[in-house]
Amino acid sequence: MSKGATIGTLLAVIAAVVIAWLLAEFVFHLAVFLVKLVIVAVVAAIVFFVLWLIFRAKTSD
């Protein structure tokens, strides 16, 4: 095995680790964003229906 091949392999391994790290970081942030989005949608739906019930009750008086 030549010294150039060893250095090339080492650089490829380092590049693979860096790319995997960045990809994992991106996927983690995307998952957190999606969870927040779902929570916001659920809370918004609950608030909407509560307000709808309040205003519906006031207009029927």
N, C-alpha and C positions, 0 to 999 in steps of 0.2 A: 504494500500500500504506500503510495507516494505521499509526501508531505502536503502537496497541493490538494489532494483528495481529502485528507484529514481536515485541513482548514476549511475546505468547501463544505464538508459534512457538518462541521461544527457551526459554521455560519448558517447553514440550512436549518439546523436544529434550533439555533437561537431565533432565527426569523420565524420558524413555526411556532415557537413558544410565545413570541411577541404577538403574532397574528391571532393565536388562540386566546391570549389574554384580552386583547382588544375586542375580539368577537364575543367573548363571554361577558365582558363589561357592557357591550352594546345590548346583548340579549337580556341581561339582567335589568338594565335601565328600561328597556322596552316592556318587560314584564311588569315592572313597578308602575310604569305609566298606564298600562292597560288595567291593572288592578285599581289604580286611582280613578281611572275613567269609569269603570263599572260602579265603584262606590259613589261617585258624583252622580251618575245616572240614577241609581237607586234612591239616593237622598233627594234628588230633584223630583223624582216621580212621587215620593211620599209627600214632600212639601206641596207639590202641585195639587194632589188629591185632598190634602188637608185644607188648603186655601179654597179649593173648589167647593168642598163641603161647607165651609164657613160662609162663603159668599152666596151659595145656593140657599142656605138656611135663612140668611138675611133678606134675600129677595123674595122669599115665599111668604114673609110676614105681611 
